[in-house]
Amino acid sequence: MARQRKIKRYNYGSLSMRRRRGRWLKVLLFILLLGGLTFLGYCVAKSLGDLQNRPEPESSLPESSLVSEIVPPDDPSSAPESSAPAAEEEEIRAAVMPAADAADPARAATFLASLDETLYNTVVVELKSSDGVLAYQSAVPLAATCGAISSSAMTMDELESLAAAIEEAGFTPAAWLYTLEDDVASHATYETSYLYENQTGVTWLDQAADQGGRSWLNPYMPAAREYLSAIAGEVAEAGFAQIFAAGLQYPDTRYPQQMGYGPYQDTMTLTEALQAALDEMVSAAARYDAEVIPVYAGEGYLGEADDLYGGSPAAITAEKVSVILPEGRESAVLAAIPDTEALIPVVGESQLAALETADIRQYLVQ
């Protein structure tokens, strides 16, 4: 009997269905994945575009602060230009208050009320005389030990009140100090004076003692310069905005050969020693926003007083200068002064017309 052949049957229909479902699932997943990637790309692109188009945030710092961060501050070409005009310094038109008025508040008030404000804006008070006597009770040690303080001297509180009263009346308080012309402090110690023929312990006098000879402060001596600068600082601290430094010179003497400058003579020239004395006073006063104005004899610019200044006073550097104009020679002296813009001439009332003719608007009327 013939062997029956076995026939294996495959369900093609159900296999094809499973395969078709698998393909569709893959297609669907691919579509979903592609859509997700597309959406993600869109979101990223949109975010980048928003960042590029977003306006700059406003800074809380002022514009000048931003500029200083970008541009080095020491670059002058980058500094913003200021549209505000520079403040012009007030011209000095000064009157001198008599010593008796300065010592009495009531008289001082009367004097201030009498001043013509169209002619004057500054009031000068003499606080150190040509003898070296102080009109106020200085706290500088040498002033007390040498007897420089007057018996009728104002207290420091009274001095400050005087400066305040001048200012409240509408004027600038100024002081007049004789500097190297000083017969008191120069006698107190040999470390401040000229030495007779440079002998240690022997003070030089500008004339014979029996003829009224006086000693002077020596600008070569550090102690003399320190004394003057301490007084300048003290007066400035009391409220005096300007200090006229008179007597900043060498003695007018018949005995110059015997006048010894001391151990520091070879360290400076005559002009440099005067400059050093002035500079130290200027530095002391500047700590209280005050200025020191040297006062010279007008003849010094005409070559007639070289012994007083070691040459012309024009060689001494100062921001402002005051010159005592000899009456009748105003034009000659003014013509010899290199810079009259910074000049405050010391004149009498009768000389004001000469200043007007020379177009000089500053003055100190004695």
Phi, psi and omega in degrees: 000134185291139182288127184287132183277130178274133181248121179271124183256137178247133179275083183297328183295314182288327177295317181295324180295316180297318180296319181295320178298319179299319180296316181296321177298317178297318180297316181297317178297321179297318180296315180298318179297318180296319179296320179296318178296320179298316180295319178297318178297322178298315181297318179296316181297319180296319180297318178297320179295321178296321179296320182290325185269356183290134180293156179295136178291142177288136179273147176279350180276149174293159184302323181297328180290322179294319180298320183293338179280332184270320185256132178304136185293340182270010178268104186296333182289341184265352184290135180294141180282136179270133179272348181283131179290149179291139181290130180279137180285137183291137176292149181262118175232099195248147171239151181263128175276128178302148183300322180295324178289322181295329183278349183235116183304321181293316179292324177299317180297319178297317179298314182297321180292335183277347185287141176276112184290345176281342180257331187228144173229001183223141177239126183256133178240128177283120182245352175213120187276174179291345174278345182099007182276135181265140181268008178219163184276086182293147175263004178291124187307315182297327180299320180285318184287333183268356179080028183280344185274126181295150179294335179257020185295145174292150170286167178297324177296320178292324178295317178295322178295323178297315178299318180295321180295320178297317181291319179295333177281356177099014182241161176271126178286131178225155182239151175244119180237125166283135189256271184288336175284095191202109183265006183254297181296331180288340179270348187284327183209145179289349181279000179242347191250173168284151182250134180295114182051033179060026177274125179298129177089009178233112182280133178277141176243150183286343172216174176298146184301321182284357177248019177085025181300144182234153173265162181229155169289139185257116184294344177285340183272122180304323181295326178292316179295321180296322179297313181293320180292325178295320178293317179300317179295321181295316180293319178297319179296330179288348175117008180270116189281337178229142179233115176273115185264095180271167177064024178274078188199176174268157184297144171271103192225157173270356185233058182291332183295329181273355184280105181266133183274353175092190188290348183256013185301324185277358182273341184213157170280172179301316179294319181295326179292318175296320178298320180297318179297317179295315183299321180291325175292318179300315181297319180294317181289326182296336178297341179241025177060032176250159180239150179250129183242111180291147180244126182237161174283135181301328180298339180297333179275352179258007180078017183258002183217039182298330180294336182281334186233007185067030185131210179277141175296345178297340180283348179270125185279130176203147180290323176228152182223141174245135184232129177282112184274122176290133183296134181091350181237021184303313184297318182295316181293314182298324179292335183271350182275125186297321186228103180271354178295324182260019186262133171240093182292144173263117188221169167268166181302327182291345182265357182298327179296323179295324178292321179296320177298323180275004180059040176251121188256358177254150180190163171230113183266122179269000000 
